[in-house]
Amino acid sequence: ACGTTFVSRLTPDGGTRRVHIPGVSDSVGLVGVSGDKLVVVGRVGCGDGKSLVTYDPAANTSTVLLGPPISRGGGVEDVRLYPSEK
């Protein structure tokens, strides 16, 4: 299917509100969590390919882990998160 996906949060009245992740363009998919951060896949700016990004909701910051602009060309296609051994 085509279109955009985005991350939402619940509002106190039971509705939803879109979460705008800094540096990530319109379409973003939630793939998991790591500690207190969300792990998402989306386009960073207007670049080609998707990036794996962590988003810290408390600080409203994002960090690119893999894909553009860290790597030139290519991008992230699929992600699988595994629990730590701890």
Stockholm file with secondary structure:
# STOCKHOLM 1.0

chainA/1-86         ACGTTFVSRLTPDGGTRRVHIPGVSDSVGLVGVSGDKLVVVGRVGCGDGKSLVTYDPAANTSTVLLGPPISRGGGVEDVRLYPSEK
#=GR chainA/1-86 SS CCSCCCCEEECTTSCEEECCCTTEEEEEEEEEEETTEEEEEEEETTCSSCEEEEEETTTTEEEEEESTTTSSSCCCCCCCCCCCCC
#=GC SS_cons        CCSCCCCEEECTTSCEEECCCTTEEEEEEEEEEETTEEEEEEEETTCSSCEEEEEETTTTEEEEEESTTTSSSCCCCCCCCCCCCC
//
